[in-house]
Amino acid sequence: MGIILNTLMSPLIGPMKGVFWVAEQIKDQTDAEIYDDSKILVELSELELLLDLEKIELKDFEAKEDVLLKRLQEIRKAKKNDSV
């Protein structure tokens, strides 16, 4: 009975499995980009360069740096929790 049911249901179940697979791939890619700390490190370097070139004021630098450092801390904490 299982083989017959699987055969009859496969036109419905097959596409649903494909949709779930695609959704899982999108989620994995999104997580990889969200938790990529290298982008934050590049932004911090660029921000420091702008300060060195006197393109931004120290007050603006510190505000933006705080935001980036908090985000970096959140990413590293999330990575640490995932690996435990």
mmCIF file of the N, C-alpha and C atoms, coordinates in Angstrom:
data_MODEL
# 
_entry.id   MODEL 
# 
loop_
_atom_site.group_PDB 
_atom_site.id 
_atom_site.type_symbol 
_atom_site.label_atom_id 
_atom_site.label_alt_id 
_atom_site.label_comp_id 
_atom_site.label_asym_id 
_atom_site.label_entity_id 
_atom_site.label_seq_id 
_atom_site.pdbx_PDB_ins_code 
_atom_site.Cartn_x 
_atom_site.Cartn_y 
_atom_site.Cartn_z 
_atom_site.occupancy 
_atom_site.B_iso_or_equiv 
_atom_site.pdbx_formal_charge 
_atom_site.auth_seq_id 
_atom_site.auth_comp_id 
_atom_site.auth_asym_id 
_atom_site.auth_atom_id 
_atom_site.pdbx_PDB_model_num 
ATOM 1   N N  . MET A 1 1  ? 0.829  -1.197 0.000  1.00 0.00 ? 1  MET A N  1 
ATOM 2   C CA . MET A 1 1  ? 0.000  0.000  0.000  1.00 0.00 ? 1  MET A CA 1 
ATOM 3   C C  . MET A 1 1  ? 0.870  1.257  0.000  1.00 0.00 ? 1  MET A C  1 
ATOM 4   N N  . GLY A 1 2  ? 2.027  1.216  0.667  1.00 0.00 ? 2  GLY A N  1 
ATOM 5   C CA . GLY A 1 2  ? 2.906  2.370  0.738  1.00 0.00 ? 2  GLY A CA 1 
ATOM 6   C C  . GLY A 1 2  ? 3.455  2.763  -0.617 1.00 0.00 ? 2  GLY A C  1 
ATOM 7   N N  . ILE A 1 3  ? 3.798  1.785  -1.437 1.00 0.00 ? 3  ILE A N  1 
ATOM 8   C CA . ILE A 1 3  ? 4.353  2.073  -2.765 1.00 0.00 ? 3  ILE A CA 1 
ATOM 9   C C  . ILE A 1 3  ? 3.302  2.746  -3.638 1.00 0.00 ? 3  ILE A C  1 
ATOM 10  N N  . ILE A 1 4  ? 2.082  2.266  -3.569 1.00 0.00 ? 4  ILE A N  1 
ATOM 11  C CA . ILE A 1 4  ? 1.000  2.852  -4.372 1.00 0.00 ? 4  ILE A CA 1 
ATOM 12  C C  . ILE A 1 4  ? 0.725  4.284  -3.916 1.00 0.00 ? 4  ILE A C  1 
ATOM 13  N N  . LEU A 1 5  ? 0.671  4.474  -2.612 1.00 0.00 ? 5  LEU A N  1 
ATOM 14  C CA . LEU A 1 5  ? 0.419  5.817  -2.075 1.00 0.00 ? 5  LEU A CA 1 
ATOM 15  C C  . LEU A 1 5  ? 1.553  6.766  -2.466 1.00 0.00 ? 5  LEU A C  1 
ATOM 16  N N  . ASN A 1 6  ? 2.796  6.312  -2.343 1.00 0.00 ? 6  ASN A N  1 
ATOM 17  C CA . ASN A 1 6  ? 3.931  7.149  -2.732 1.00 0.00 ? 6  ASN A CA 1 
ATOM 18  C C  . ASN A 1 6  ? 3.873  7.503  -4.214 1.00 0.00 ? 6  ASN A C  1 
ATOM 19  N N  . THR A 1 7  ? 3.498  6.546  -5.047 1.00 0.00 ? 7  THR A N  1 
ATOM 20  C CA . THR A 1 7  ? 3.418  6.785  -6.483 1.00 0.00 ? 7  THR A CA 1 
ATOM 21  C C  . THR A 1 7  ? 2.331  7.810  -6.801 1.00 0.00 ? 7  THR A C  1 
ATOM 22  N N  . LEU A 1 8  ? 1.198  7.679  -6.150 1.00 0.00 ? 8  LEU A N  1 
ATOM 23  C CA . LEU A 1 8  ? 0.096  8.608  -6.400 1.00 0.00 ? 8  LEU A CA 1 
ATOM 24  C C  . LEU A 1 8  ? 0.365  10.006 -5.845 1.00 0.00 ? 8  LEU A C  1 
ATOM 25  N N  . MET A 1 9  ? 1.093  10.081 -4.746 1.00 0.00 ? 9  MET A N  1 
ATOM 26  C CA . MET A 1 9  ? 1.334  11.362 -4.091 1.00 0.00 ? 9  MET A CA 1 
ATOM 27  C C  . MET A 1 9  ? 2.584  12.074 -4.603 1.00 0.00 ? 9  MET A C  1 
ATOM 28  N N  . SER A 1 10 ? 3.448  11.395 -5.337 1.00 0.00 ? 10 SER A N  1 
ATOM 29  C CA . SER A 1 10 ? 4.697  12.032 -5.735 1.00 0.00 ? 10 SER A CA 1 
ATOM 30  C C  . SER A 1 10 ? 4.525  13.263 -6.613 1.00 0.00 ? 10 SER A C  1 
ATOM 31  N N  . PRO A 1 11 ? 3.499  13.383 -7.470 1.00 0.00 ? 11 PRO A N  1 
ATOM 32  C CA . PRO A 1 11 ? 3.351  14.664 -8.188 1.00 0.00 ? 11 PRO A CA 1 
ATOM 33  C C  . PRO A 1 11 ? 3.074  15.844 -7.253 1.00 0.00 ? 11 PRO A C  1 
ATOM 34  N N  . LEU A 1 12 ? 2.535  15.574 -6.090 1.00 0.00 ? 12 LEU A N  1 
ATOM 35  C CA . LEU A 1 12 ? 2.272  16.647 -5.118 1.00 0.00 ? 12 LEU A CA 1 
ATOM 36  C C  . LEU A 1 12 ? 3.448  16.848 -4.170 1.00 0.00 ? 12 LEU A C  1 
ATOM 37  N N  . ILE A 1 13 ? 4.020  15.762 -3.704 1.00 0.00 ? 13 ILE A N  1 
ATOM 38  C CA . ILE A 1 13 ? 5.081  15.838 -2.705 1.00 0.00 ? 13 ILE A CA 1 
ATOM 39  C C  . ILE A 1 13 ? 6.408  16.268 -3.320 1.00 0.00 ? 13 ILE A C  1 
ATOM 40  N N  . GLY A 1 14 ? 6.702  15.833 -4.532 1.00 0.00 ? 14 GLY A N  1 
ATOM 41  C CA . GLY A 1 14 ? 7.970  16.171 -5.182 1.00 0.00 ? 14 GLY A CA 1 
ATOM 42  C C  . GLY A 1 14 ? 8.218  17.665 -5.272 1.00 0.00 ? 14 GLY A C  1 
ATOM 43  N N  . PRO A 1 15 ? 7.283  18.431 -5.832 1.00 0.00 ? 15 PRO A N  1 
ATOM 44  C CA . PRO A 1 15 ? 7.502  19.887 -5.897 1.00 0.00 ? 15 PRO A CA 1 
ATOM 45  C C  . PRO A 1 15 ? 7.614  20.544 -4.520 1.00 0.00 ? 15 PRO A C  1 
ATOM 46  N N  . MET A 1 16 ? 6.879  20.025 -3.542 1.00 0.00 ? 16 MET A N  1 
ATOM 47  C CA . MET A 1 16 ? 6.964  20.599 -2.197 1.00 0.00 ? 16 MET A CA 1 
ATOM 48  C C  . MET A 1 16 ? 8.351  20.359 -1.611 1.00 0.00 ? 16 MET A C  1 
ATOM 49  N N  . LYS A 1 17 ? 8.924  19.185 -1.836 1.00 0.00 ? 17 LYS A N  1 
ATOM 50  C CA . LYS A 1 17 ? 10.274 18.910 -1.348 1.00 0.00 ? 17 LYS A CA 1 
ATOM 51  C C  . LYS A 1 17 ? 11.268 19.858 -2.015 1.00 0.00 ? 17 LYS A C  1 
ATOM 52  N N  . GLY A 1 18 ? 11.063 20.134 -3.295 1.00 0.00 ? 18 GLY A N  1 
ATOM 53  C CA . GLY A 1 18 ? 11.933 21.070 -4.011 1.00 0.00 ? 18 GLY A CA 1 
ATOM 54  C C  . GLY A 1 18 ? 11.843 22.477 -3.443 1.00 0.00 ? 18 GLY A C  1 
ATOM 55  N N  . VAL A 1 19 ? 10.646 22.909 -3.130 1.00 0.00 ? 19 VAL A N  1 
ATOM 56  C CA . VAL A 1 19 ? 10.455 24.240 -2.553 1.00 0.00 ? 19 VAL A CA 1 
ATOM 57  C C  . VAL A 1 19 ? 11.128 24.324 -1.185 1.00 0.00 ? 19 VAL A C  1 
ATOM 58  N N  . PHE A 1 20 ? 10.978 23.274 -0.375 1.00 0.00 ? 20 PHE A N  1 
ATOM 59  C CA . PHE A 1 20 ? 11.621 23.255 0.940  1.00 0.00 ? 20 PHE A CA 1 
ATOM 60  C C  . PHE A 1 20 ? 13.141 23.266 0.800  1.00 0.00 ? 20 PHE A C  1 
ATOM 61  N N  . TRP A 1 21 ? 13.669 22.558 -0.181 1.00 0.00 ? 21 TRP A N  1 
ATOM 62  C CA . TRP A 1 21 ? 15.110 22.528 -0.395 1.00 0.00 ? 21 TRP A CA 1 
ATOM 63  C C  . TRP A 1 21 ? 15.618 23.926 -0.777 1.00 0.00 ? 21 TRP A C  1 
ATOM 64  N N  . VAL A 1 22 ? 14.903 24.585 -1.692 1.00 0.00 ? 22 VAL A N  1 
ATOM 65  C CA . VAL A 1 22 ? 15.291 25.938 -2.110 1.00 0.00 ? 22 VAL A CA 1 
ATOM 66  C C  . VAL A 1 22 ? 15.228 26.900 -0.926 1.00 0.00 ? 22 VAL A C  1 
ATOM 67  N N  . ALA A 1 23 ? 14.181 26.794 -0.113 1.00 0.00 ? 23 ALA A N  1 
ATOM 68  C CA . ALA A 1 23 ? 14.051 27.661 1.058  1.00 0.00 ? 23 ALA A CA 1 
ATOM 69  C C  . ALA A 1 23 ? 15.212 27.436 2.030  1.00 0.00 ? 23 ALA A C  1 
ATOM 70  N N  . GLU A 1 24 ? 15.606 26.197 2.210  1.00 0.00 ? 24 GLU A N  1 
ATOM 71  C CA . GLU A 1 24 ? 16.729 25.892 3.098  1.00 0.00 ? 24 GLU A CA 1 
ATOM 72  C C  . GLU A 1 24 ? 18.038 26.469 2.556  1.00 0.00 ? 24 GLU A C  1 
ATOM 73  N N  . GLN A 1 25 ? 18.227 26.406 1.248  1.00 0.00 ? 25 GLN A N  1 
ATOM 74  C CA . GLN A 1 25 ? 19.432 26.968 0.633  1.00 0.00 ? 25 GLN A CA 1 
ATOM 75  C C  . GLN A 1 25 ? 19.478 28.486 0.809  1.00 0.00 ? 25 GLN A C  1 
ATOM 76  N N  . ILE A 1 26 ? 18.336 29.136 0.636  1.00 0.00 ? 26 ILE A N  1 
ATOM 77  C CA . ILE A 1 26 ? 18.252 30.592 0.815  1.00 0.00 ? 26 ILE A CA 1 
ATOM 78  C C  . ILE A 1 26 ? 18.553 30.960 2.262  1.00 0.00 ? 26 ILE A C  1 
ATOM 79  N N  . LYS A 1 27 ? 17.989 30.204 3.196  1.00 0.00 ? 27 LYS A N  1 
ATOM 80  C CA . LYS A 1 27 ? 18.243 30.461 4.617  1.00 0.00 ? 27 LYS A CA 1 
ATOM 81  C C  . LYS A 1 27 ? 19.723 30.295 4.937  1.00 0.00 ? 27 LYS A C  1 
ATOM 82  N N  . ASP A 1 28 ? 20.339 29.239 4.450  1.00 0.00 ? 28 ASP A N  1 
ATOM 83  C CA . ASP A 1 28 ? 21.766 29.008 4.710  1.00 0.00 ? 28 ASP A CA 1 
ATOM 84  C C  . ASP A 1 28 ? 22.621 30.145 4.160  1.00 0.00 ? 28 ASP A C  1 
ATOM 85  N N  . GLN A 1 29 ? 22.310 30.600 2.952  1.00 0.00 ? 29 GLN A N  1 
ATOM 86  C CA . GLN A 1 29 ? 23.079 31.685 2.335  1.00 0.00 ? 29 GLN A CA 1 
ATOM 87  C C  . GLN A 1 29 ? 22.889 32.997 3.096  1.00 0.00 ? 29 GLN A C  1 
ATOM 88  N N  . THR A 1 30 ? 21.662 33.258 3.501  1.00 0.00 ? 30 THR A N  1 
ATOM 89  C CA . THR A 1 30 ? 21.363 34.471 4.269  1.00 0.00 ? 30 THR A CA 1 
ATOM 90  C C  . THR A 1 30 ? 22.102 34.461 5.602  1.00 0.00 ? 30 THR A C  1 
ATOM 91  N N  . ASP A 1 31 ? 22.065 33.325 6.300  1.00 0.00 ? 31 ASP A N  1 
ATOM 92  C CA . ASP A 1 31 ? 22.782 33.217 7.574  1.00 0.00 ? 31 ASP A CA 1 
ATOM 93  C C  . ASP A 1 31 ? 24.275 33.433 7.383  1.00 0.00 ? 31 ASP A C  1 
ATOM 94  N N  . ALA A 1 32 ? 24.820 32.882 6.311  1.00 0.00 ? 32 ALA A N  1 
ATOM 95  C CA . ALA A 1 32 ? 26.257 33.046 6.045  1.00 0.00 ? 32 ALA A CA 1 
ATOM 96  C C  . ALA A 1 32 ? 26.611 34.512 5.844  1.00 0.00 ? 32 ALA A C  1 
ATOM 97  N N  . GLU A 1 33 ? 25.747 35.245 5.152  1.00 0.00 ? 33 GLU A N  1 
ATOM 98  C CA . GLU A 1 33 ? 26.017 36.667 4.920  1.00 0.00 ? 33 GLU A CA 1 
ATOM 99  C C  . GLU A 1 33 ? 25.791 37.503 6.173  1.00 0.00 ? 33 GLU A C  1 
ATOM 100 N N  . ILE A 1 34 ? 24.752 37.181 6.925  1.00 0.00 ? 34 ILE A N  1 
ATOM 101 C CA . ILE A 1 34 ? 24.456 37.944 8.139  1.00 0.00 ? 34 ILE A CA 1 
ATOM 102 C C  . ILE A 1 34 ? 25.561 37.772 9.168  1.00 0.00 ? 34 ILE A C  1 
ATOM 103 N N  . TYR A 1 35 ? 26.078 36.572 9.287  1.00 0.00 ? 35 TYR A N  1 
ATOM 104 C CA . TYR A 1 35 ? 27.082 36.278 10.306 1.00 0.00 ? 35 TYR A CA 1 
ATOM 105 C C  . TYR A 1 35 ? 28.507 36.312 9.769  1.00 0.00 ? 35 TYR A C  1 
ATOM 106 N N  . ASP A 1 36 ? 28.728 37.065 8.710  1.00 0.00 ? 36 ASP A N  1 
ATOM 107 C CA . ASP A 1 36 ? 30.068 37.206 8.138  1.00 0.00 ? 36 ASP A CA 1 
ATOM 108 C C  . ASP A 1 36 ? 30.745 38.410 8.783  1.00 0.00 ? 36 ASP A C  1 
ATOM 109 N N  . ASP A 1 37 ? 31.643 38.135 9.713  1.00 0.00 ? 37 ASP A N  1 
ATOM 110 C CA . ASP A 1 37 ? 32.280 39.236 10.437 1.00 0.00 ? 37 ASP A CA 1 
ATOM 111 C C  . ASP A 1 37 ? 33.355 39.943 9.617  1.00 0.00 ? 37 ASP A C  1 
ATOM 112 N N  . SER A 1 38 ? 33.777 39.369 8.510  1.00 0.00 ? 38 SER A N  1 
ATOM 113 C CA . SER A 1 38 ? 34.807 40.021 7.697  1.00 0.00 ? 38 SER A CA 1 
ATOM 114 C C  . SER A 1 38 ? 34.296 41.337 7.100  1.00 0.00 ? 38 SER A C  1 
ATOM 115 N N  . LYS A 1 39 ? 33.008 41.408 6.801  1.00 0.00 ? 39 LYS A N  1 
ATOM 116 C CA . LYS A 1 39 ? 32.444 42.660 6.271  1.00 0.00 ? 39 LYS A CA 1 
ATOM 117 C C  . LYS A 1 39 ? 32.506 43.770 7.321  1.00 0.00 ? 39 LYS A C  1 
ATOM 118 N N  . ILE A 1 40 ? 32.240 43.409 8.561  1.00 0.00 ? 40 ILE A N  1 
ATOM 119 C CA . ILE A 1 40 ? 32.304 44.394 9.647  1.00 0.00 ? 40 ILE A CA 1 
ATOM 120 C C  . ILE A 1 40 ? 33.745 44.876 9.828  1.00 0.00 ? 40 ILE A C  1 
ATOM 121 N N  . LEU A 1 41 ? 34.696 43.950 9.748  1.00 0.00 ? 41 LEU A N  1 
ATOM 122 C CA . LEU A 1 41 ? 36.097 44.325 9.899  1.00 0.00 ? 41 LEU A CA 1 
ATOM 123 C C  . LEU A 1 41 ? 36.548 45.263 8.774  1.00 0.00 ? 41 LEU A C  1 
ATOM 124 N N  . VAL A 1 42 ? 36.067 45.012 7.569  1.00 0.00 ? 42 VAL A N  1 
ATOM 125 C CA . VAL A 1 42 ? 36.388 45.904 6.444  1.00 0.00 ? 42 VAL A CA 1 
ATOM 126 C C  . VAL A 1 42 ? 35.783 47.283 6.684  1.00 0.00 ? 42 VAL A C  1 
ATOM 127 N N  . GLU A 1 43 ? 34.545 47.325 7.149  1.00 0.00 ? 43 GLU A N  1 
ATOM 128 C CA . GLU A 1 43 ? 33.900 48.619 7.429  1.00 0.00 ? 43 GLU A CA 1 
ATOM 129 C C  . GLU A 1 43 ? 34.653 49.379 8.522  1.00 0.00 ? 43 GLU A C  1 
ATOM 130 N N  . LEU A 1 44 ? 35.127 48.656 9.536  1.00 0.00 ? 44 LEU A N  1 
ATOM 131 C CA . LEU A 1 44 ? 35.910 49.316 10.593 1.00 0.00 ? 44 LEU A CA 1 
ATOM 132 C C  . LEU A 1 44 ? 37.212 49.892 10.033 1.00 0.00 ? 44 LEU A C  1 
ATOM 133 N N  . SER A 1 45 ? 37.859 49.160 9.152  1.00 0.00 ? 45 SER A N  1 
ATOM 134 C CA . SER A 1 45 ? 39.098 49.654 8.530  1.00 0.00 ? 45 SER A CA 1 
ATOM 135 C C  . SER A 1 45 ? 38.837 50.891 7.683  1.00 0.00 ? 45 SER A C  1 
ATOM 136 N N  . GLU A 1 46 ? 37.752 50.842 6.905  1.00 0.00 ? 46 GLU A N  1 
ATOM 137 C CA . GLU A 1 46 ? 37.400 51.988 6.071  1.00 0.00 ? 46 GLU A CA 1 
ATOM 138 C C  . GLU A 1 46 ? 37.068 53.205 6.930  1.00 0.00 ? 46 GLU A C  1 
ATOM 139 N N  . LEU A 1 47 ? 36.378 52.959 8.025  1.00 0.00 ? 47 LEU A N  1 
ATOM 140 C CA . LEU A 1 47 ? 36.016 54.048 8.933  1.00 0.00 ? 47 LEU A CA 1 
ATOM 141 C C  . LEU A 1 47 ? 37.262 54.688 9.538  1.00 0.00 ? 47 LEU A C  1 
ATOM 142 N N  . GLU A 1 48 ? 38.220 53.854 9.931  1.00 0.00 ? 48 GLU A N  1 
ATOM 143 C CA . GLU A 1 48 ? 39.461 54.380 10.491 1.00 0.00 ? 48 GLU A CA 1 
ATOM 144 C C  . GLU A 1 48 ? 40.248 55.174 9.446  1.00 0.00 ? 48 GLU A C  1 
ATOM 145 N N  . LEU A 1 49 ? 40.212 54.699 8.223  1.00 0.00 ? 49 LEU A N  1 
ATOM 146 C CA . LEU A 1 49 ? 40.881 55.427 7.139  1.00 0.00 ? 49 LEU A CA 1 
ATOM 147 C C  . LEU A 1 49 ? 40.238 56.801 6.932  1.00 0.00 ? 49 LEU A C  1 
ATOM 148 N N  . LEU A 1 50 ? 38.911 56.858 6.973  1.00 0.00 ? 50 LEU A N  1 
ATOM 149 C CA . LEU A 1 50 ? 38.220 58.142 6.832  1.00 0.00 ? 50 LEU A CA 1 
ATOM 150 C C  . LEU A 1 50 ? 38.615 59.109 7.949  1.00 0.00 ? 50 LEU A C  1 
ATOM 151 N N  . LEU A 1 51 ? 38.782 58.568 9.157  1.00 0.00 ? 51 LEU A N  1 
ATOM 152 C CA . LEU A 1 51 ? 39.211 59.412 10.273 1.00 0.00 ? 51 LEU A CA 1 
ATOM 153 C C  . LEU A 1 51 ? 40.642 59.900 10.048 1.00 0.00 ? 51 LEU A C  1 
ATOM 154 N N  . ASP A 1 52 ? 41.521 59.002 9.615  1.00 0.00 ? 52 ASP A N  1 
ATOM 155 C CA . ASP A 1 52 ? 42.911 59.384 9.359  1.00 0.00 ? 52 ASP A CA 1 
ATOM 156 C C  . ASP A 1 52 ? 43.027 60.446 8.270  1.00 0.00 ? 52 ASP A C  1 
ATOM 157 N N  . LEU A 1 53 ? 42.151 60.345 7.271  1.00 0.00 ? 53 LEU A N  1 
ATOM 158 C CA . LEU A 1 53 ? 42.156 61.319 6.171  1.00 0.00 ? 53 LEU A CA 1 
ATOM 159 C C  . LEU A 1 53 ? 41.356 62.575 6.507  1.00 0.00 ? 53 LEU A C  1 
ATOM 160 N N  . GLU A 1 54 ? 40.842 62.615 7.729  1.00 0.00 ? 54 GLU A N  1 
ATOM 161 C CA . GLU A 1 54 ? 40.048 63.741 8.224  1.00 0.00 ? 54 GLU A CA 1 
ATOM 162 C C  . GLU A 1 54 ? 38.809 64.002 7.361  1.00 0.00 ? 54 GLU A C  1 
ATOM 163 N N  . LYS A 1 55 ? 38.208 62.920 6.879  1.00 0.00 ? 55 LYS A N  1 
ATOM 164 C CA . LYS A 1 55 ? 36.964 63.033 6.110  1.00 0.00 ? 55 LYS A CA 1 
ATOM 165 C C  . LYS A 1 55 ? 35.742 63.013 7.023  1.00 0.00 ? 55 LYS A C  1 
ATOM 166 N N  . ILE A 1 56 ? 35.929 62.502 8.245  1.00 0.00 ? 56 ILE A N  1 
ATOM 167 C CA . ILE A 1 56 ? 34.857 62.520 9.237  1.00 0.00 ? 56 ILE A CA 1 
ATOM 168 C C  . ILE A 1 56 ? 35.422 63.028 10.555 1.00 0.00 ? 56 ILE A C  1 
ATOM 169 N N  . GLU A 1 57 ? 34.526 63.506 11.395 1.00 0.00 ? 57 GLU A N  1 
ATOM 170 C CA . GLU A 1 57 ? 34.937 63.999 12.707 1.00 0.00 ? 57 GLU A CA 1 
ATOM 171 C C  . GLU A 1 57 ? 35.026 62.847 13.698 1.00 0.00 ? 57 GLU A C  1 
ATOM 172 N N  . LEU A 1 58 ? 35.765 63.079 14.750 1.00 0.00 ? 58 LEU A N  1 
ATOM 173 C CA . LEU A 1 58 ? 35.969 62.054 15.765 1.00 0.00 ? 58 LEU A CA 1 
ATOM 174 C C  . LEU A 1 58 ? 34.641 61.601 16.373 1.00 0.00 ? 58 LEU A C  1 
ATOM 175 N N  . LYS A 1 59 ? 33.734 62.545 16.596 1.00 0.00 ? 59 LYS A N  1 
ATOM 176 C CA . LYS A 1 59 ? 32.431 62.221 17.182 1.00 0.00 ? 59 LYS A CA 1 
ATOM 177 C C  . LYS A 1 59 ? 31.664 61.247 16.280 1.00 0.00 ? 59 LYS A C  1 
ATOM 178 N N  . ASP A 1 60 ? 31.658 61.503 14.964 1.00 0.00 ? 60 ASP A N  1 
ATOM 179 C CA . ASP A 1 60 ? 30.976 60.618 14.026 1.00 0.00 ? 60 ASP A CA 1 
ATOM 180 C C  . ASP A 1 60 ? 31.669 59.254 13.957 1.00 0.00 ? 60 ASP A C  1 
ATOM 181 N N  . PHE A 1 61 ? 32.987 59.293 13.974 1.00 0.00 ? 61 PHE A N  1 
ATOM 182 C CA . PHE A 1 61 ? 33.763 58.050 13.957 1.00 0.00 ? 61 PHE A CA 1 
ATOM 183 C C  . PHE A 1 61 ? 33.399 57.170 15.141 1.00 0.00 ? 61 PHE A C  1 
ATOM 184 N N  . GLU A 1 62 ? 33.387 57.761 16.331 1.00 0.00 ? 62 GLU A N  1 
ATOM 185 C CA . GLU A 1 62 ? 33.109 56.991 17.540 1.00 0.00 ? 62 GLU A CA 1 
ATOM 186 C C  . GLU A 1 62 ? 31.697 56.409 17.532 1.00 0.00 ? 62 GLU A C  1 
ATOM 187 N N  . ALA A 1 63 ? 30.737 57.184 17.037 1.00 0.00 ? 63 ALA A N  1 
ATOM 188 C CA . ALA A 1 63 ? 29.362 56.698 16.981 1.00 0.00 ? 63 ALA A CA 1 
ATOM 189 C C  . ALA A 1 63 ? 29.248 55.504 16.021 1.00 0.00 ? 63 ALA A C  1 
ATOM 190 N N  . LYS A 1 64 ? 29.831 55.636 14.839 1.00 0.00 ? 64 LYS A N  1 
ATOM 191 C CA . LYS A 1 64 ? 29.767 54.552 13.860 1.00 0.00 ? 64 LYS A CA 1 
ATOM 192 C C  . LYS A 1 64 ? 30.578 53.345 14.316 1.00 0.00 ? 64 LYS A C  1 
ATOM 193 N N  . GLU A 1 65 ? 31.712 53.611 14.964 1.00 0.00 ? 65 GLU A N  1 
ATOM 194 C CA . GLU A 1 65 ? 32.541 52.519 15.460 1.00 0.00 ? 65 GLU A CA 1 
ATOM 195 C C  . GLU A 1 65 ? 31.799 51.723 16.525 1.00 0.00 ? 65 GLU A C  1 
ATOM 196 N N  . ASP A 1 66 ? 31.096 52.406 17.411 1.00 0.00 ? 66 ASP A N  1 
ATOM 197 C CA . ASP A 1 66 ? 30.328 51.718 18.449 1.00 0.00 ? 66 ASP A CA 1 
ATOM 198 C C  . ASP A 1 66 ? 29.298 50.777 17.844 1.00 0.00 ? 66 ASP A C  1 
ATOM 199 N N  . VAL A 1 67 ? 28.600 51.247 16.820 1.00 0.00 ? 67 VAL A N  1 
ATOM 200 C CA . VAL A 1 67 ? 27.588 50.418 16.156 1.00 0.00 ? 67 VAL A CA 1 
ATOM 201 C C  . VAL A 1 67 ? 28.234 49.176 15.538 1.00 0.00 ? 67 VAL A C  1 
ATOM 202 N N  . LEU A 1 68 ? 29.347 49.379 14.844 1.00 0.00 ? 68 LEU A N  1 
ATOM 203 C CA . LEU A 1 68 ? 30.020 48.258 14.191 1.00 0.00 ? 68 LEU A CA 1 
ATOM 204 C C  . LEU A 1 68 ? 30.595 47.268 15.206 1.00 0.00 ? 68 LEU A C  1 
ATOM 205 N N  . LEU A 1 69 ? 31.162 47.772 16.281 1.00 0.00 ? 69 LEU A N  1 
ATOM 206 C CA . LEU A 1 69 ? 31.733 46.891 17.297 1.00 0.00 ? 69 LEU A CA 1 
ATOM 207 C C  . LEU A 1 69 ? 30.643 46.086 18.010 1.00 0.00 ? 69 LEU A C  1 
ATOM 208 N N  . LYS A 1 70 ? 29.498 46.707 18.259 1.00 0.00 ? 70 LYS A N  1 
ATOM 209 C CA . LYS A 1 70 ? 28.382 45.970 18.860 1.00 0.00 ? 70 LYS A CA 1 
ATOM 210 C C  . LYS A 1 70 ? 27.905 44.866 17.923 1.00 0.00 ? 70 LYS A C  1 
ATOM 211 N N  . ARG A 1 71 ? 27.819 45.186 16.644 1.00 0.00 ? 71 ARG A N  1 
ATOM 212 C CA . ARG A 1 71 ? 27.396 44.179 15.661 1.00 0.00 ? 71 ARG A CA 1 
ATOM 213 C C  . ARG A 1 71 ? 28.413 43.036 15.587 1.00 0.00 ? 71 ARG A C  1 
ATOM 214 N N  . LEU A 1 72 ? 29.679 43.368 15.602 1.00 0.00 ? 72 LEU A N  1 
ATOM 215 C CA . LEU A 1 72 ? 30.734 42.360 15.576 1.00 0.00 ? 72 LEU A CA 1 
ATOM 216 C C  . LEU A 1 72 ? 30.651 41.461 16.807 1.00 0.00 ? 72 LEU A C  1 
ATOM 217 N N  . GLN A 1 73 ? 30.398 42.070 17.949 1.00 0.00 ? 73 GLN A N  1 
ATOM 218 C CA . GLN A 1 73 ? 30.255 41.298 19.180 1.00 0.00 ? 73 GLN A CA 1 
ATOM 219 C C  . GLN A 1 73 ? 29.052 40.357 19.096 1.00 0.00 ? 73 GLN A C  1 
ATOM 220 N N  . GLU A 1 74 ? 27.936 40.837 18.547 1.00 0.00 ? 74 GLU A N  1 
ATOM 221 C CA . GLU A 1 74 ? 26.743 39.998 18.394 1.00 0.00 ? 74 GLU A CA 1 
ATOM 222 C C  . GLU A 1 74 ? 27.016 38.817 17.470 1.00 0.00 ? 74 GLU A C  1 
ATOM 223 N N  . ILE A 1 75 ? 27.712 39.072 16.382 1.00 0.00 ? 75 ILE A N  1 
ATOM 224 C CA . ILE A 1 75 ? 28.031 38.012 15.420 1.00 0.00 ? 75 ILE A CA 1 
ATOM 225 C C  . ILE A 1 75 ? 28.908 36.951 16.081 1.00 0.00 ? 75 ILE A C  1 
ATOM 226 N N  . ARG A 1 76 ? 29.932 37.382 16.781 1.00 0.00 ? 76 ARG A N  1 
ATOM 227 C CA . ARG A 1 76 ? 30.844 36.429 17.415 1.00 0.00 ? 76 ARG A CA 1 
ATOM 228 C C  . ARG A 1 76 ? 30.152 35.645 18.530 1.00 0.00 ? 76 ARG A C  1 
ATOM 229 N N  . LYS A 1 77 ? 29.256 36.308 19.255 1.00 0.00 ? 77 LYS A N  1 
ATOM 230 C CA . LYS A 1 77 ? 28.500 35.604 20.289 1.00 0.00 ? 77 LYS A CA 1 
ATOM 231 C C  . LYS A 1 77 ? 27.579 34.562 19.648 1.00 0.00 ? 77 LYS A C  1 
ATOM 232 N N  . ALA A 1 78 ? 26.920 34.916 18.550 1.00 0.00 ? 78 ALA A N  1 
ATOM 233 C CA . ALA A 1 78 ? 26.035 33.981 17.862 1.00 0.00 ? 78 ALA A CA 1 
ATOM 234 C C  . ALA A 1 78 ? 26.818 32.796 17.309 1.00 0.00 ? 78 ALA A C  1 
ATOM 235 N N  . LYS A 1 79 ? 27.995 33.050 16.759 1.00 0.00 ? 79 LYS A N  1 
ATOM 236 C CA . LYS A 1 79 ? 28.837 31.958 16.246 1.00 0.00 ? 79 LYS A CA 1 
ATOM 237 C C  . LYS A 1 79 ? 29.273 31.040 17.381 1.00 0.00 ? 79 LYS A C  1 
ATOM 238 N N  . LYS A 1 80 ? 29.616 31.630 18.512 1.00 0.00 ? 80 LYS A N  1 
ATOM 239 C CA . LYS A 1 80 ? 30.060 30.831 19.656 1.00 0.00 ? 80 LYS A CA 1 
ATOM 240 C C  . LYS A 1 80 ? 28.907 29.956 20.165 1.00 0.00 ? 80 LYS A C  1 
ATOM 241 N N  . ASN A 1 81 ? 27.699 30.504 20.214 1.00 0.00 ? 81 ASN A N  1 
ATOM 242 C CA . ASN A 1 81 ? 26.529 29.747 20.662 1.00 0.00 ? 81 ASN A CA 1 
ATOM 243 C C  . ASN A 1 81 ? 26.189 28.612 19.691 1.00 0.00 ? 81 ASN A C  1 
ATOM 244 N N  . ASP A 1 82 ? 26.385 28.845 18.399 1.00 0.00 ? 82 ASP A N  1 
ATOM 245 C CA . ASP A 1 82 ? 26.099 27.808 17.403 1.00 0.00 ? 82 ASP A CA 1 
ATOM 246 C C  . ASP A 1 82 ? 27.077 26.655 17.495 1.00 0.00 ? 82 ASP A C  1 
ATOM 247 N N  . SER A 1 83 ? 28.327 26.953 17.857 1.00 0.00 ? 83 SER A N  1 
ATOM 248 C CA . SER A 1 83 ? 29.338 25.904 17.887 1.00 0.00 ? 83 SER A CA 1 
ATOM 249 C C  . SER A 1 83 ? 29.285 25.083 19.167 1.00 0.00 ? 83 SER A C  1 
ATOM 250 N N  . VAL A 1 84 ? 28.589 25.585 20.172 1.00 0.00 ? 84 VAL A N  1 
ATOM 251 C CA . VAL A 1 84 ? 28.515 24.866 21.465 1.00 0.00 ? 84 VAL A CA 1 
ATOM 252 C C  . VAL A 1 84 ? 27.480 23.795 21.394 1.00 0.00 ? 84 VAL A C  1 
# 
